[in-house]
């Protein structure tokens, strides 16, 4: 997996297969809000993804209130979205399914 920044067309193509994800207003990240039935389910999701992120050495920016988890993914070193962000977004969608 390369760590170079994806161009806008590549990000748009990747997002077609990622339900619920969108490009941030400034175009340097992808974002999604996950909603769960309870705080416990939201926290379980975050715990599962924390293990995945740690293995990838790629950590999300996220915010949790009760049953909602807002996520922003970007690769700061690359100055935007990379394949690592897309892979983590895919893992998040699988975990939330």
C-alpha distance (Angstrom), angle and dihedral (degrees) to the residues before:
residue distance angle dihedral
X1 . . .
X2 3.77 . .
X3 3.77 121.6 .
X4 3.81 97.2 -149.3
X5 3.78 119.7 120.9
X6 3.79 114.2 -94.5
X7 3.79 117.6 -128.4
X8 3.80 120.0 -117.7
X9 3.81 93.5 -98.1
X10 3.81 92.6 52.4
X11 3.82 91.6 48.8
X12 3.81 90.9 48.7
X13 3.81 91.1 49.7
X14 3.80 92.0 49.2
X15 3.81 91.9 48.8
X16 3.80 90.9 55.9
X17 3.82 86.8 71.5
X18 3.83 95.0 40.8
X19 3.78 109.9 81.0
X20 3.79 113.4 -139.5
X21 3.81 99.1 3.8
X22 3.80 121.3 124.9
X23 3.78 137.5 178.0
X24 3.81 115.6 -99.3
X25 3.81 119.0 -111.9
X26 3.79 92.4 -102.1
X27 3.82 92.3 47.4
X28 3.81 95.2 -125.5
X29 3.81 99.0 103.7
X30 3.78 145.4 27.3
X31 3.79 122.3 -123.8
X32 3.77 140.8 -165.3
X33 3.78 138.3 169.4
X34 3.80 115.7 -140.5
X35 3.81 119.4 -160.1
X36 3.78 123.8 -160.9
X37 3.80 135.1 -177.4
X38 3.78 94.5 -109.1
X39 3.78 145.8 1.3
X40 3.81 89.1 -100.3
X41 3.81 91.9 57.5
X42 3.80 92.2 46.4
X43 3.79 91.1 49.5
X44 3.82 91.9 46.8
X45 3.81 88.4 53.6
X46 3.80 91.0 50.7
X47 3.80 91.4 48.0
X48 3.81 92.0 51.1
X49 3.79 92.3 47.8
X50 3.80 92.0 45.8
X51 3.82 88.3 63.0
X52 3.81 92.0 48.0
X53 3.81 92.0 46.7
X54 3.78 91.9 49.1
X55 3.82 91.1 52.9
X56 3.80 89.3 49.6
X57 3.82 91.8 43.7
X58 3.79 84.8 -133.5
X59 3.77 116.1 117.3
X60 3.80 128.0 -163.3
X61 3.75 128.8 -131.5
X62 3.78 103.2 -128.0
X63 3.75 142.5 163.8
X64 3.79 126.3 -158.5
X65 3.78 129.8 -161.3
X66 3.79 115.5 171.2
X67 3.82 105.6 -60.9
X68 3.82 97.9 -4.6
X69 3.81 127.8 88.2
X70 3.80 117.7 -172.3
X71 3.80 112.6 -161.8
X72 3.79 132.4 -166.5
X73 3.80 119.6 -175.2
X74 3.79 125.6 -167.2
X75 3.78 137.4 137.6
X76 3.78 105.5 -123.7
X77 3.81 94.6 -165.9
X78 3.80 90.1 56.7
X79 3.78 94.8 41.1
X80 3.78 94.9 -124.1
X81 3.78 147.9 11.1
X82 3.80 118.6 -18.3
X83 3.79 136.2 175.9
X84 3.81 87.6 -91.0
X85 3.81 90.3 62.2
X86 3.79 91.3 49.2
X87 3.83 91.3 48.8
X88 3.81 91.7 50.3
X89 3.82 91.0 47.4
X90 3.82 89.1 52.4
X91 3.81 90.5 50.9
X92 3.80 90.4 49.5
X93 3.78 92.4 51.7
X94 3.81 90.9 49.9
X95 3.81 91.9 48.5
X96 3.81 92.3 49.0
X97 3.81 94.2 47.9
